Amino acid sequence: MLPKFLYEILPYMYLTVSLGGGLVINSMLVFIASVLLMATGILVLTMRITHRREIRRLNH
């Protein structure tokens, strides 16, 4: 199990690394990896937001 602070910042780290790598390194392979990492970060954030909204809705 990850510590809570690491769990919370992980998708933002995905987005930061994907942007940094895609901008700094000029390679098609790095670009593809950056796009996939960015999609993963967005997917994780979307899933968390949806889940938290559902929990709030059920608790009220």
C-alpha positions in Angstrom: 0.0 0.0 0.0 1.3 3.5 -0.9 1.5 6.3 1.7 -1.5 8.6 1.3 0.6 11.6 0.2 2.2 9.6 -2.6 -1.1 8.1 -3.6 -2.7 11.6 -3.9 0.2 13.2 -6.0 0.9 10.2 -8.3 -1.4 11.3 -11.2 0.0 14.8 -11.0 3.5 13.3 -11.2 2.4 11.3 -14.3 1.3 14.5 -15.9 4.4 16.5 -15.0 6.8 13.8 -16.1 4.9 13.3 -19.4 5.0 17.0 -20.2 8.6 17.4 -19.2 9.8 14.3 -21.1 7.8 15.2 -24.2 9.1 18.8 -24.3 12.7 18.1 -23.4 13.6 15.0 -25.3 13.0 15.1 -29.1 12.2 11.5 -30.0 9.1 9.8 -31.4 9.4 7.0 -28.8 9.5 9.5 -25.9 6.6 11.4 -27.5 4.5 8.2 -27.6 5.5 7.3 -24.1 4.6 10.8 -22.9 1.2 10.7 -24.6 0.5 7.3 -22.9 1.6 8.5 -19.5 -0.5 11.7 -19.9 -3.5 9.6 -20.8 -2.9 7.4 -17.7 -2.7 10.4 -15.4 -5.9 11.9 -16.8 -7.7 8.5 -16.5 -6.6 8.1 -12.9 -7.7 11.6 -12.0 -11.1 11.1 -13.8 -11.6 7.7 -12.0 -10.8 9.3 -8.6 -13.1 12.2 -9.1 -16.0 10.0 -10.2 -15.5 7.6 -7.3 -15.3 10.4 -4.7 -18.4 12.1 -6.1 -20.3 8.8 -5.9 -19.2 8.3 -2.3 -20.3 11.8 -1.4 -23.7 11.2 -3.1 -24.3 8.0 -1.2 -23.3 9.5 2.2 -25.7 12.5 1.9 
